[in-house]
């Protein structure tokens, strides 16, 4: 089922002078006008009332909630966000949203790329805390953050639009549904699951051995310095991924991506 988007933005109200204000109006208006629900395929999303922390849209059909973050140029490795404390509080709650990441070209006023990260992959480990603003700044002491998109495995980063080429809706919904097995996992544990899955993807093979994952031991230890039993933790996460239907255990330390 294809989807033909109009990638052009509508003009922002003339009362907005800053680039960030215009971009917010452009991107939010575009989502309301063009976007469907990646979770269930419903043809439209609705908007929350203003000033709802860390959530912008919801689906009236399946009740999935979405937070939109946008960036001029390619999505890249990180996406700038707002207040660190607000974001962390939201991600540690039971009502956190899924994340939409949209890139656009300010000069042409057009959408370029769009991806969605289901909420089980939108975890505190993605949030990088910035340094407080200097005492001379207008908001002295304010602490912002960035979202580290490059720490999300491809399995949990579902592409909807790439270089203004839309992916069929049924493929998007199917990709979303494949992530459902990990939805019940607590955010306190999903960091390890996501990091091990990212290592599995970096092997670059459909079938792999346990020893292939062990090669990432030092990398995972650096991400989780408080854990002194990295190899048992790796095996535990492989079992979680197997139980969620992401991996198939073939026996004798061999696995296959499903």
GROMACS elastic network, one bead per residue, 0.5 to 0.9 nm:
[ bonds ]
;  ai    aj funct       b0    kb
    1   168     6  0.52854   500
    1   169     6  0.55901   500
    1   170     6  0.56960   500
    1   171     6  0.81538   500
    2   166     6  0.76603   500
    2   167     6  0.70179   500
    2   169     6  0.59695   500
    2   170     6  0.79285   500
    3   166     6  0.65735   500
    3   167     6  0.74242   500
    3   168     6  0.60508   500
    3   169     6  0.64571   500
    4   166     6  0.72420   500
    5     8     6  0.88565   500
    5    34     6  0.63849   500
    5    35     6  0.83079   500
    5   164     6  0.86278   500
    5   165     6  0.89772   500
    5   166     6  0.74650   500
    6     9     6  0.83713   500
    6    30     6  0.87617   500
    6    34     6  0.71398   500
    6   110     6  0.88332   500
    6   111     6  0.87799   500
    7    30     6  0.81025   500
    7    34     6  0.85317   500
    7   109     6  0.84825   500
    7   110     6  0.52882   500
    7   111     6  0.51314   500
    7   112     6  0.76629   500
    7   164     6  0.72425   500
    8    30     6  0.80246   500
    8   108     6  0.80791   500
    8   109     6  0.60556   500
    8   111     6  0.65978   500
    9    12     6  0.86246   500
    9    26     6  0.55070   500
    9    27     6  0.73028   500
    9    29     6  0.78149   500
    9    30     6  0.62150   500
    9   108     6  0.88210   500
    9   109     6  0.54478   500
    9   110     6  0.56348   500
    9   111     6  0.74244   500
   10    25     6  0.85898   500
   10    26     6  0.61853   500
   10    29     6  0.75031   500
   10    30     6  0.75178   500
   10   109     6  0.80851   500
   11    14     6  0.83867   500
   11    22     6  0.81320   500
   11    25     6  0.83989   500
   11    26     6  0.69533   500
   11   109     6  0.85313   500
   12    15     6  0.82358   500
   12    16     6  0.69618   500
   12    21     6  0.84158   500
   12    22     6  0.54659   500
   12    23     6  0.80609   500
   12    24     6  0.88787   500
   12    25     6  0.59243   500
   12    26     6  0.62686   500
   13    16     6  0.59150   500
   13    17     6  0.88841   500
   13    22     6  0.78641   500
   13    25     6  0.82891   500
   14    17     6  0.70688   500
   16    19     6  0.81925   500
   16    21     6  0.60668   500
   16    22     6  0.61326   500
   17    20     6  0.87224   500
   17    21     6  0.71746   500
   17    22     6  0.72010   500
   18    21     6  0.54020   500
   18    22     6  0.64178   500
   18    23     6  0.86957   500
   19    22     6  0.51969   500
   19    23     6  0.60617   500
   19    24     6  0.86297   500
   19   106     6  0.86099   500
   20    23     6  0.50459   500
   20    24     6  0.61732   500
   20    25     6  0.87391   500
   21    24     6  0.52063   500
   21    25     6  0.64340   500
   21    26     6  0.86429   500
   22    25     6  0.52023   500
   22    26     6  0.60349   500
   22    27     6  0.86068   500
   23    27     6  0.59944   500
   23    28     6  0.83784   500
   23    70     6  0.79006   500
   23    71     6  0.85138   500
   23    72     6  0.85144   500
   23   104     6  0.88002   500
   23   106     6  0.78019   500
   23   109     6  0.89071   500
   24    27     6  0.53938   500
   24    28     6  0.59920   500
   24    29     6  0.82832   500
   24    69     6  0.88822   500
   24    70     6  0.77840   500
   25    28     6  0.54213   500
   25    29     6  0.58638   500
   25    30     6  0.83269   500
   26    29     6  0.54546   500
   26    30     6  0.61217   500
   26    31     6  0.88117   500
   26   109     6  0.80488   500
   26   110     6  0.89855   500
   27    30     6  0.50585   500
   27    31     6  0.62703   500
   27    32     6  0.87618   500
   27    68     6  0.84019   500
   27    69     6  0.87895   500
   27    70     6  0.71371   500
   27   102     6  0.77914   500
   27   104     6  0.83694   500
   27   111     6  0.81003   500
   28    31     6  0.52220   500
   28    32     6  0.63801   500
   28    33     6  0.86611   500
   28    47     6  0.87804   500
   28    56     6  0.82926   500
   28    68     6  0.77125   500
   29    32     6  0.52134   500
   29    33     6  0.61391   500
   29    34     6  0.85504   500
   30    33     6  0.50440   500
   30    34     6  0.57986   500
   30    35     6  0.75009   500
   30   111     6  0.85907   500
   31    34     6  0.53394   500
   31    36     6  0.82748   500
   31    44     6  0.86687   500
   31    45     6  0.76147   500
   31    57     6  0.87674   500
   31    68     6  0.88849   500
   32    35     6  0.61659   500
   32    36     6  0.86918   500
   32    44     6  0.70750   500
   32    45     6  0.60841   500
   32    46     6  0.66871   500
   32    47     6  0.72789   500
   32    57     6  0.83787   500
   33    44     6  0.78288   500
   33    45     6  0.85877   500
   34    43     6  0.86663   500
   34    44     6  0.73951   500
   34    45     6  0.88315   500
   35    38     6  0.86218   500
   35    43     6  0.71640   500
   35    44     6  0.57762   500
   35    45     6  0.65607   500
   36    39     6  0.89068   500
   36    40     6  0.85990   500
   36    41     6  0.60118   500
   36    42     6  0.56279   500
   36    45     6  0.60497   500
   36    59     6  0.85339   500
   36   169     6  0.84371   500
   37    40     6  0.57775   500
   37    42     6  0.51594   500
   37    43     6  0.65488   500
   37    44     6  0.63136   500
   37    45     6  0.62677   500
   37    58     6  0.83692   500
   37    59     6  0.63001   500
   37    61     6  0.87473   500
   37    62     6  0.86245   500
   37    64     6  0.81081   500
   37   173     6  0.84701   500
   38    41     6  0.55598   500
   38    42     6  0.78854   500
   38   116     6  0.77105   500
   38   158     6  0.88374   500
   38   160     6  0.82517   500
   38   169     6  0.75096   500
   38   172     6  0.61747   500
   38   173     6  0.55443   500
   38   176     6  0.69997   500
   39    42     6  0.81779   500
   39    59     6  0.87425   500
   39    62     6  0.76642   500
   39    64     6  0.71497   500
   39   118     6  0.84560   500
   39   172     6  0.80392   500
   39   173     6  0.56188   500
   39   174     6  0.86408   500
   39   176     6  0.59187   500
   39   177     6  0.72836   500
   40    59     6  0.87039   500
   40    61     6  0.77962   500
   40    62     6  0.66824   500
   40    64     6  0.88304   500
   40   173     6  0.60693   500
   40   176     6  0.85045   500
   40   177     6  0.86516   500
   41    44     6  0.84544   500
   41   169     6  0.66265   500
   41   170     6  0.74073   500
   41   172     6  0.83586   500
   41   173     6  0.63014   500
   42    45     6  0.77897   500
   42    59     6  0.74523   500
   42    60     6  0.83697   500
   42    61     6  0.66051   500
   42    62     6  0.82761   500
   44    59     6  0.72486   500
   44    60     6  0.84678   500
   45    57     6  0.62548   500
   45    58     6  0.57316   500
   45    59     6  0.50196   500
   45    60     6  0.71069   500
   46    56     6  0.86006   500
   46    57     6  0.54507   500
   46    58     6  0.53711   500
   46    59     6  0.61487   500
   46    60     6  0.69777   500
   47    50     6  0.85693   500
   47    56     6  0.59640   500
   47    58     6  0.63799   500
   47    59     6  0.88483   500
   48    51     6  0.84567   500
   48    52     6  0.68655   500
   48    55     6  0.74728   500
   48    56     6  0.55377   500
   48    57     6  0.55779   500
   48    58     6  0.70715   500
   49    52     6  0.65105   500
   49    56     6  0.80684   500
   50    53     6  0.88890   500
   50    56     6  0.81845   500
   51    54     6  0.86809   500
   51    55     6  0.87655   500
   51    56     6  0.87200   500
   52    55     6  0.60058   500
   52    56     6  0.70441   500
   53    56     6  0.82055   500
   53    86     6  0.70983   500
   53    87     6  0.80064   500
   53    90     6  0.75713   500
   54    66     6  0.84603   500
   54    67     6  0.58669   500
   54    68     6  0.84893   500
   54    86     6  0.75144   500
   54    87     6  0.64704   500
   54    90     6  0.66279   500
   54    91     6  0.86935   500
   54    96     6  0.78583   500
   54    97     6  0.74641   500
   55    58     6  0.82861   500
   55    65     6  0.67726   500
   55    66     6  0.56540   500
   55    68     6  0.73611   500
   55    96     6  0.79774   500
   55    97     6  0.62400   500
   55    98     6  0.85455   500
   55    99     6  0.87082   500
   56    65     6  0.75883   500
   56    66     6  0.59357   500
   56    67     6  0.50200   500
   56    68     6  0.63603   500
   56    97     6  0.89056   500
   57    64     6  0.84982   500
   57    65     6  0.57960   500
   57    66     6  0.50858   500
   57    67     6  0.65881   500
   57    68     6  0.79190   500
   58    61     6  0.88926   500
   58    62     6  0.85815   500
   58    63     6  0.60435   500
   58    64     6  0.55584   500
   58    66     6  0.59326   500
   58    67     6  0.88848   500
   58    97     6  0.89186   500
   59    62     6  0.57537   500
   59    64     6  0.53777   500
   59    65     6  0.65805   500
   59    66     6  0.85028   500
   60    63     6  0.54331   500
   60    64     6  0.79747   500
   61    64     6  0.82345   500
   64    97     6  0.73896   500
   64    98     6  0.76105   500
   65    95     6  0.86119   500
   65    96     6  0.78391   500
   65    98     6  0.61247   500
   65    99     6  0.85864   500
   65   119     6  0.88555   500
   66    96     6  0.86552   500
   66    99     6  0.55334   500
   66   100     6  0.64852   500
   66   116     6  0.87975   500
   66   118     6  0.88738   500
   66   119     6  0.85882   500
   67    96     6  0.89800   500
   67    97     6  0.60101   500
   67    98     6  0.62077   500
   67   100     6  0.59400   500
   67   101     6  0.85165   500
   68    98     6  0.88148   500
   68    99     6  0.61189   500
   68   101     6  0.60568   500
   68   102     6  0.73723   500
   69    79     6  0.72562   500
   69    80     6  0.78744   500
   69    81     6  0.73255   500
   69    99     6  0.74706   500
   69   100     6  0.61593   500
   69   101     6  0.50052   500
   69   102     6  0.62482   500
   69   103     6  0.85761   500
   70    75     6  0.81869   500
   70    79     6  0.74073   500
   70    80     6  0.82781   500
   70   100     6  0.82195   500
   70   101     6  0.57118   500
   70   103     6  0.54926   500
   70   104     6  0.74164   500
   71    74     6  0.72972   500
   71    75     6  0.64784   500
   71    79     6  0.66521   500
   71    80     6  0.76866   500
   71   101     6  0.79335   500
   71   102     6  0.64356   500
   71   104     6  0.63535   500
   71   105     6  0.86044   500
   72    75     6  0.79347   500
   72   102     6  0.87000   500
   72   103     6  0.56410   500
   72   104     6  0.50269   500
   72   105     6  0.55801   500
   72   106     6  0.62671   500
   73    76     6  0.83891   500
   73   103     6  0.58564   500
   73   104     6  0.57439   500
   73   105     6  0.57205   500
   73   106     6  0.80380   500
   73   112     6  0.78444   500
   74   102     6  0.88282   500
   74   103     6  0.57135   500
   74   104     6  0.74463   500
   74   105     6  0.86193   500
   74   112     6  0.76214   500
   74   113     6  0.73004   500
   75    78     6  0.71650   500
   75    79     6  0.69358   500
   75   101     6  0.74118   500
   75   102     6  0.71779   500
   75   103     6  0.55684   500
   75   104     6  0.87812   500
   75   113     6  0.73859   500
   75   114     6  0.84777   500
   75   149     6  0.82575   500
   76    79     6  0.75711   500
   76   149     6  0.75043   500
   76   150     6  0.76636   500
   77   147     6  0.84472   500
   77   148     6  0.60237   500
   77   149     6  0.52602   500
   77   151     6  0.82145   500
   78   146     6  0.62879   500
   78   147     6  0.53689   500
   78   149     6  0.52492   500
   78   150     6  0.69015   500
   79   101     6  0.80408   500
   79   146     6  0.56401   500
   79   147     6  0.51229   500
   79   148     6  0.67375   500
   79   149     6  0.69957   500
   80   144     6  0.84847   500
   80   145     6  0.66024   500
   80   147     6  0.62673   500
   80   148     6  0.89571   500
   81    84     6  0.79925   500
   81    87     6  0.83966   500
   81   127     6  0.89820   500
   81   144     6  0.68005   500
   81   145     6  0.54472   500
   81   146     6  0.51250   500
   81   147     6  0.66255   500
   82    86     6  0.79478   500
   82    87     6  0.75110   500
   82   143     6  0.83190   500
   82   144     6  0.52573   500
   82   145     6  0.60696   500
   82   146     6  0.78317   500
   83    86     6  0.55025   500
   83    87     6  0.63971   500
   83    88     6  0.88065   500
   83   142     6  0.75295   500
   83   143     6  0.59235   500
   83   145     6  0.62997   500
   84    87     6  0.53006   500
   84    88     6  0.61756   500
   84    89     6  0.86081   500
   84   127     6  0.79255   500
   84   128     6  0.82606   500
   84   129     6  0.62752   500
   84   130     6  0.79298   500
   84   142     6  0.88685   500
   84   143     6  0.58812   500
   84   145     6  0.50572   500
   84   146     6  0.83560   500
   85    88     6  0.52689   500
   85    89     6  0.61079   500
   85    90     6  0.86048   500
   85   143     6  0.77856   500
   85   144     6  0.81314   500
   85   145     6  0.88583   500
   86    89     6  0.52982   500
   86    90     6  0.62587   500
   86    91     6  0.87346   500
   87    90     6  0.52207   500
   87    91     6  0.62040   500
   87    92     6  0.86724   500
   87   124     6  0.84798   500
   87   127     6  0.81649   500
   87   145     6  0.83197   500
   88    91     6  0.51432   500
   88    92     6  0.61593   500
   88    93     6  0.87045   500
   88   123     6  0.88124   500
   88   124     6  0.63043   500
   88   127     6  0.77438   500
   89    92     6  0.52870   500
   89    93     6  0.64188   500
   90    93     6  0.52501   500
   90    94     6  0.81943   500
   90    95     6  0.73693   500
   90    96     6  0.56373   500
   90    97     6  0.83865   500
   91    94     6  0.79158   500
   91    95     6  0.79948   500
   91    96     6  0.53250   500
   91    97     6  0.79828   500
   91   119     6  0.88144   500
   91   122     6  0.73862   500
   91   123     6  0.61848   500
   91   124     6  0.61595   500
   91   187     6  0.81154   500
   92    95     6  0.85429   500
   92    96     6  0.74082   500
   92   123     6  0.80060   500
   92   124     6  0.73065   500
   92   187     6  0.72152   500
   92   188     6  0.84930   500
   93    96     6  0.59260   500
   96   119     6  0.67706   500
   96   122     6  0.83738   500
   97   118     6  0.79437   500
   97   119     6  0.55890   500
   97   122     6  0.79522   500
   98   116     6  0.72076   500
   98   117     6  0.58132   500
   98   120     6  0.77434   500
   98   121     6  0.81799   500
   98   122     6  0.65133   500
   99   115     6  0.83553   500
   99   116     6  0.55641   500
   99   118     6  0.64854   500
   99   119     6  0.67220   500
   99   121     6  0.89633   500
   99   122     6  0.67058   500
  100   114     6  0.71383   500
  100   115     6  0.58852   500
  100   117     6  0.63971   500
  100   118     6  0.86892   500
  101   113     6  0.80920   500
  101   114     6  0.56921   500
  101   115     6  0.53166   500
  101   116     6  0.61180   500
  101   117     6  0.79981   500
  102   111     6  0.73208   500
  102   112     6  0.75263   500
  102   113     6  0.57289   500
  102   115     6  0.66034   500
  102   116     6  0.86588   500
  102   161     6  0.89820   500
  103   110     6  0.89010   500
  103   111     6  0.62013   500
  103   112     6  0.54347   500
  103   113     6  0.50630   500
  103   114     6  0.63864   500
  104   108     6  0.85669   500
  104   109     6  0.70537   500
  104   110     6  0.56090   500
  104   113     6  0.68980   500
  104   114     6  0.89324   500
  105   108     6  0.56463   500
  105   109     6  0.56108   500
  105   110     6  0.55146   500
  105   111     6  0.65198   500
  105   112     6  0.66736   500
  106   110     6  0.70516   500
  106   111     6  0.89355   500
  107   110     6  0.80984   500
  108   111     6  0.88728   500
  110   164     6  0.88657   500
  111   114     6  0.78842   500
  111   161     6  0.88189   500
  111   163     6  0.85409   500
  111   164     6  0.69531   500
  112   161     6  0.72948   500
  112   162     6  0.67293   500
  112   163     6  0.51793   500
  112   164     6  0.51616   500
  112   165     6  0.85357   500
  113   159     6  0.80906   500
  113   160     6  0.75991   500
  113   163     6  0.56467   500
  113   164     6  0.63297   500
  113   165     6  0.82920   500
  113   166     6  0.88773   500
  114   158     6  0.87584   500
  114   159     6  0.62542   500
  114   160     6  0.54563   500
  114   162     6  0.67335   500
  114   163     6  0.89537   500
  114   164     6  0.88106   500
  114   166     6  0.89141   500
  115   157     6  0.64423   500
  115   158     6  0.54104   500
  115   160     6  0.53586   500
  115   161     6  0.68173   500
  115   162     6  0.84186   500
  116   156     6  0.82200   500
  116   157     6  0.58923   500
  116   158     6  0.52161   500
  116   159     6  0.64980   500
  116   160     6  0.73863   500
  117   120     6  0.81227   500
  117   121     6  0.62635   500
  117   122     6  0.63916   500
  117   152     6  0.81524   500
  117   156     6  0.57295   500
  117   158     6  0.62533   500
  117   159     6  0.88975   500
  117   176     6  0.89770   500
  118   121     6  0.57419   500
  118   122     6  0.65764   500
  118   156     6  0.65347   500
  118   157     6  0.75614   500
  118   158     6  0.81633   500
  118   176     6  0.73573   500
  118   179     6  0.77702   500
  118   180     6  0.88753   500
  118   183     6  0.84803   500
  119   123     6  0.74956   500
  119   183     6  0.77283   500
  120   123     6  0.68903   500
  120   156     6  0.83593   500
  120   179     6  0.84832   500
  120   180     6  0.86937   500
  120   182     6  0.67640   500
  120   183     6  0.52906   500
  120   184     6  0.78442   500
  120   185     6  0.72152   500
  120   186     6  0.79933   500
  120   187     6  0.69355   500
  120   190     6  0.71650   500
  121   126     6  0.88712   500
  121   152     6  0.69060   500
  121   153     6  0.85111   500
  121   156     6  0.60504   500
  121   157     6  0.82766   500
  121   182     6  0.87903   500
  121   183     6  0.86029   500
  121   187     6  0.82644   500
  121   190     6  0.71095   500
  121   191     6  0.81420   500
  121   194     6  0.70156   500
  122   125     6  0.84269   500
  122   126     6  0.71124   500
  122   152     6  0.82425   500
  122   156     6  0.88680   500
  122   187     6  0.84990   500
  123   126     6  0.58598   500
  123   127     6  0.77141   500
  123   187     6  0.60467   500
  123   188     6  0.84485   500
  123   190     6  0.72437   500
  123   191     6  0.69075   500
  124   127     6  0.55043   500
  124   128     6  0.87523   500
  124   187     6  0.76574   500
  124   188     6  0.86049   500
  124   191     6  0.79501   500
  125   128     6  0.78232   500
  125   148     6  0.83745   500
  125   151     6  0.83560   500
  125   191     6  0.61978   500
  126   146     6  0.81481   500
  126   147     6  0.54674   500
  126   149     6  0.69713   500
  126   150     6  0.86169   500
  126   151     6  0.65444   500
  126   152     6  0.77534   500
  126   191     6  0.87000   500
  127   145     6  0.64441   500
  127   146     6  0.58252   500
  127   148     6  0.62230   500
  128   144     6  0.87004   500
  128   145     6  0.53842   500
  128   146     6  0.51238   500
  128   147     6  0.62381   500
  128   148     6  0.68601   500
  129   132     6  0.89501   500
  129   143     6  0.72683   500
  129   144     6  0.63990   500
  129   146     6  0.67582   500
  130   133     6  0.86967   500
  130   143     6  0.60805   500
  130   144     6  0.54089   500
  130   145     6  0.51154   500
  130   146     6  0.73410   500
  131   134     6  0.86964   500
  131   141     6  0.85891   500
  131   142     6  0.85133   500
  131   143     6  0.62279   500
  131   144     6  0.74935   500
  131   145     6  0.85930   500
  132   135     6  0.88547   500
  132   140     6  0.73776   500
  132   142     6  0.52781   500
  132   144     6  0.73283   500
  133   136     6  0.80892   500
  133   137     6  0.62118   500
  133   138     6  0.86019   500
  133   139     6  0.68083   500
  133   140     6  0.51150   500
  133   142     6  0.53950   500
  133   143     6  0.65368   500
  133   144     6  0.85017   500
  134   137     6  0.53699   500
  134   138     6  0.87407   500
  134   139     6  0.82450   500
  134   140     6  0.54196   500
  134   141     6  0.62760   500
  134   142     6  0.84737   500
  135   138     6  0.80492   500
  135   139     6  0.80253   500
  135   141     6  0.65421   500
  136   139     6  0.83563   500
  136   140     6  0.63867   500
  137   141     6  0.81552   500
  139   142     6  0.57007   500
  140   143     6  0.89245   500
  147   150     6  0.88635   500
  148   151     6  0.58287   500
  148   152     6  0.77409   500
  149   152     6  0.56399   500
  149   153     6  0.88921   500
  149   157     6  0.86281   500
  150   153     6  0.76709   500
  151   194     6  0.80439   500
  151   195     6  0.73352   500
  151   198     6  0.75128   500
  152   155     6  0.81040   500
  152   156     6  0.62876   500
  152   157     6  0.64856   500
  152   194     6  0.67806   500
  152   195     6  0.78363   500
  152   198     6  0.70606   500
  153   156     6  0.54321   500
  153   157     6  0.64435   500
  153   194     6  0.64168   500
  153   195     6  0.75142   500
  153   196     6  0.89784   500
  153   197     6  0.63808   500
  153   199     6  0.83744   500
  153   201     6  0.72888   500
  154   158     6  0.71258   500
  154   159     6  0.89848   500
  154   197     6  0.89202   500
  154   198     6  0.74688   500
  154   201     6  0.76574   500
  155   158     6  0.70229   500
  155   175     6  0.79994   500
  155   178     6  0.86088   500
  155   179     6  0.74142   500
  155   197     6  0.81760   500
  155   198     6  0.84560   500
  155   201     6  0.85732   500
  155   246     6  0.89245   500
  156   175     6  0.87811   500
  156   176     6  0.82470   500
  156   179     6  0.69069   500
  156   194     6  0.82541   500
  158   172     6  0.69042   500
  158   175     6  0.68130   500
  158   176     6  0.71568   500
  159   162     6  0.69895   500
  159   166     6  0.86642   500
  159   167     6  0.73604   500
  159   172     6  0.73905   500
  160   165     6  0.83770   500
  160   166     6  0.58407   500
  160   167     6  0.52733   500
  160   168     6  0.79310   500
  160   169     6  0.79997   500
  160   172     6  0.65941   500
  161   164     6  0.57839   500
  161   165     6  0.53491   500
  161   167     6  0.59941   500
  162   165     6  0.51821   500
  162   166     6  0.65583   500
  162   167     6  0.79644   500
  163   166     6  0.84009   500
  166   169     6  0.84879   500
  167   170     6  0.85868   500
  167   171     6  0.69775   500
  167   172     6  0.69065   500
  168   171     6  0.54399   500
  168   172     6  0.65437   500
  168   173     6  0.89450   500
  169   172     6  0.50763   500
  169   173     6  0.62219   500
  169   174     6  0.85186   500
  170   173     6  0.51717   500
  170   174     6  0.60346   500
  170   175     6  0.85879   500
  171   174     6  0.50184   500
  171   175     6  0.61286   500
  171   176     6  0.85706   500
  172   175     6  0.51487   500
  172   176     6  0.62233   500
  172   177     6  0.86942   500
  173   177     6  0.61587   500
  173   178     6  0.87208   500
  174   177     6  0.50951   500
  174   178     6  0.63634   500
  175   178     6  0.52481   500
  175   179     6  0.69152   500
  176   179     6  0.54828   500
  176   180     6  0.69961   500
  177   180     6  0.52357   500
  177   181     6  0.82175   500
  178   181     6  0.69521   500
  178   182     6  0.89067   500
  178   244     6  0.89179   500
  178   245     6  0.80006   500
  178   246     6  0.77690   500
  179   182     6  0.59409   500
  179   183     6  0.70946   500
  179   244     6  0.82000   500
  179   245     6  0.88147   500
  179   246     6  0.80019   500
  180   183     6  0.51582   500
  180   184     6  0.80867   500
  180   244     6  0.79708   500
  181   184     6  0.72082   500
  181   185     6  0.85197   500
  181   241     6  0.85256   500
  181   243     6  0.78986   500
  181   245     6  0.67154   500
  181   246     6  0.80564   500
  182   185     6  0.55289   500
  182   190     6  0.83968   500
  182   193     6  0.89906   500
  182   240     6  0.83258   500
  182   241     6  0.78395   500
  182   244     6  0.58819   500
  182   245     6  0.88999   500
  182   246     6  0.89110   500
  183   186     6  0.81317   500
  185   188     6  0.82847   500
  185   189     6  0.68451   500
  185   190     6  0.63535   500
  186   189     6  0.55190   500
  186   190     6  0.62052   500
  187   191     6  0.69680   500
  188   191     6  0.68967   500
  188   192     6  0.87106   500
  189   192     6  0.58882   500
  189   193     6  0.67659   500
  189   194     6  0.89905   500
  190   194     6  0.58884   500
  190   195     6  0.83462   500
  191   194     6  0.53050   500
  191   195     6  0.61113   500
  191   196     6  0.86298   500
  192   195     6  0.51290   500
  192   196     6  0.61101   500
  192   197     6  0.84811   500
  192   220     6  0.85064   500
  192   224     6  0.82783   500
  192   233     6  0.80770   500
  192   234     6  0.81612   500
  192   237     6  0.69618   500
  193   196     6  0.53759   500
  193   197     6  0.61534   500
  193   198     6  0.86080   500
  193   234     6  0.85874   500
  193   236     6  0.89462   500
  193   237     6  0.54259   500
  193   238     6  0.79436   500
  193   240     6  0.75107   500
  193   241     6  0.74286   500
  194   197     6  0.50882   500
  194   198     6  0.60828   500
  194   199     6  0.86967   500
  194   237     6  0.88662   500
  195   198     6  0.50371   500
  195   199     6  0.63752   500
  195   200     6  0.87451   500
  195   220     6  0.73600   500
  195   223     6  0.85649   500
  196   199     6  0.50365   500
  196   200     6  0.62691   500
  196   201     6  0.87475   500
  196   213     6  0.79621   500
  196   216     6  0.86806   500
  196   220     6  0.78795   500
  196   234     6  0.66796   500
  196   237     6  0.67885   500
  196   238     6  0.75802   500
  197   201     6  0.62913   500
  197   202     6  0.86625   500
  197   237     6  0.83441   500
  197   238     6  0.81394   500
  197   241     6  0.79042   500
  198   201     6  0.51454   500
  198   202     6  0.63135   500
  198   203     6  0.89667   500
  199   203     6  0.65558   500
  199   213     6  0.67445   500
  199   216     6  0.68363   500
  199   220     6  0.88682   500
  200   203     6  0.54228   500
  200   204     6  0.74760   500
  200   205     6  0.82836   500
  200   208     6  0.81391   500
  200   212     6  0.83231   500
  200   213     6  0.66198   500
  200   257     6  0.85602   500
  201   204     6  0.56111   500
  201   205     6  0.75352   500
  201   206     6  0.86180   500
  201   257     6  0.88968   500
  202   205     6  0.82566   500
  203   206     6  0.86375   500
  203   208     6  0.76311   500
  203   212     6  0.71544   500
  203   213     6  0.78242   500
  204   207     6  0.89173   500
  204   208     6  0.88459   500
  205   208     6  0.63253   500
  205   256     6  0.85187   500
  205   257     6  0.83115   500
  206   255     6  0.83037   500
  206   256     6  0.55667   500
  206   257     6  0.52437   500
  206   258     6  0.79648   500
  207   254     6  0.71800   500
  207   255     6  0.56089   500
  207   257     6  0.64724   500
  208   211     6  0.83402   500
  208   212     6  0.64790   500
  208   213     6  0.81781   500
  208   253     6  0.85969   500
  208   254     6  0.58737   500
  208   255     6  0.54387   500
  208   256     6  0.63974   500
  208   257     6  0.84957   500
  209   212     6  0.52714   500
  209   213     6  0.70861   500
  209   252     6  0.85188   500
  209   253     6  0.56125   500
  209   255     6  0.60977   500
  209   256     6  0.87760   500
  210   213     6  0.53437   500
  210   214     6  0.63994   500
  210   234     6  0.89805   500
  210   235     6  0.80943   500
  210   252     6  0.89102   500
  210   253     6  0.52327   500
  210   254     6  0.62956   500
  210   255     6  0.75788   500
  211   215     6  0.66016   500
  211   253     6  0.79467   500
  212   215     6  0.55843   500
  212   216     6  0.78189   500
  213   216     6  0.56640   500
  213   217     6  0.74580   500
  213   234     6  0.77805   500
  214   217     6  0.52146   500
  214   218     6  0.86772   500
  214   230     6  0.88592   500
  214   231     6  0.67794   500
  214   234     6  0.78176   500
  215   218     6  0.76057   500
  215   219     6  0.85046   500
  216   219     6  0.51833   500
  216   220     6  0.61856   500
  216   221     6  0.85585   500
  217   220     6  0.52578   500
  217   221     6  0.60676   500
  217   222     6  0.86655   500
  217   230     6  0.64659   500
  217   231     6  0.69435   500
  217   234     6  0.84118   500
  218   222     6  0.61939   500
  218   223     6  0.87384   500
  218   230     6  0.86109   500
  219   222     6  0.52783   500
  219   223     6  0.65669   500
  219   224     6  0.88512   500
  220   223     6  0.50456   500
  220   224     6  0.61144   500
  220   225     6  0.82595   500
  220   230     6  0.72774   500
  220   234     6  0.89083   500
  221   224     6  0.50048   500
  221   225     6  0.53319   500
  221   226     6  0.81458   500
  221   227     6  0.70531   500
  221   228     6  0.77615   500
  221   229     6  0.88217   500
  221   230     6  0.64849   500
  222   225     6  0.54430   500
  223   226     6  0.89968   500
  224   227     6  0.58418   500
  224   228     6  0.87619   500
  224   230     6  0.86240   500
  225   228     6  0.74233   500
  227   230     6  0.64480   500
  227   233     6  0.85122   500
  228   231     6  0.89642   500
  229   232     6  0.57996   500
  229   233     6  0.63062   500
  229   234     6  0.88404   500
  230   234     6  0.61277   500
  230   235     6  0.87751   500
  231   234     6  0.50106   500
  231   235     6  0.64005   500
  231   236     6  0.86547   500
  232   235     6  0.51348   500
  232   236     6  0.61975   500
  232   237     6  0.87815   500
  233   237     6  0.63059   500
  233   238     6  0.86826   500
  234   237     6  0.52345   500
  234   238     6  0.62677   500
  234   239     6  0.87398   500
  235   238     6  0.50995   500
  235   239     6  0.63668   500
  235   240     6  0.87896   500
  236   239     6  0.51925   500
  236   240     6  0.64322   500
  236   241     6  0.88415   500
  237   241     6  0.61549   500
  237   242     6  0.84575   500
  238   241     6  0.50490   500
  238   242     6  0.60882   500
  238   243     6  0.86072   500
  238   247     6  0.75263   500
  238   249     6  0.88576   500
  238   255     6  0.88473   500
  239   243     6  0.61010   500
  239   244     6  0.85278   500
  239   247     6  0.83613   500
  239   249     6  0.84862   500
  240   243     6  0.51373   500
  240   244     6  0.61911   500
  240   245     6  0.87474   500
  240   246     6  0.87630   500
  240   247     6  0.88806   500
  241   244     6  0.50413   500
  241   245     6  0.63367   500
  241   246     6  0.51949   500
  241   247     6  0.56092   500
  241   248     6  0.84530   500
  242   245     6  0.51890   500
  242   246     6  0.56854   500
  242   248     6  0.55849   500
  242   249     6  0.67799   500
  242   255     6  0.89128   500
  243   246     6  0.76118   500
  243   247     6  0.78185   500
  243   248     6  0.86021   500
  244   247     6  0.76652   500
  245   248     6  0.70291   500
  245   257     6  0.89175   500
  245   258     6  0.70702   500
  246   256     6  0.87295   500
  246   257     6  0.62289   500
  246   258     6  0.55744   500
  247   255     6  0.66022   500
  247   256     6  0.55951   500
  247   258     6  0.53890   500
  248   254     6  0.87233   500
  248   255     6  0.56214   500
  248   256     6  0.50517   500
  248   257     6  0.63520   500
  248   258     6  0.63672   500
  249   252     6  0.87321   500
  249   253     6  0.77880   500
  249   254     6  0.62708   500
  249   256     6  0.65339   500
  250   253     6  0.73869   500
  250   254     6  0.51971   500
  250   255     6  0.53338   500
  250   256     6  0.70216   500
  251   254     6  0.54706   500
  251   255     6  0.74353   500
  252   255     6  0.88976   500
